[in-house]
Amino acid sequence: MLRLLPTQGHIDRRLLAFKAAGDPHGLDPGTDLAGRILAEAAAAGLTTAQIPPRTAGASSASTSTARA
C-alpha cells in the first residue's frame, strides 16, 4: 500500500483504496485496512497524524479480535 503513495503531493483516499483493495471505501475510518495502514505509515514515519502508532493499530486489532 505504501508503494502506491506519491513521493510528492497527495492522493485521494478513495482512489488509493480502489487501487490497493478494489474498494473505494476500503480505507474509510474504522476499517481493518485503514487501521493497519495508519499503523504502517506511522511506523515508517510517513504520517503527520497526531496519533501514536499503537492507537492507529488498535482499531484493526480490536476489530480482528471481535471476529475471532
Helices and strands as residue ranges (DSSP letters): G 2-4, H 13-21, H 32-43, H 53-67
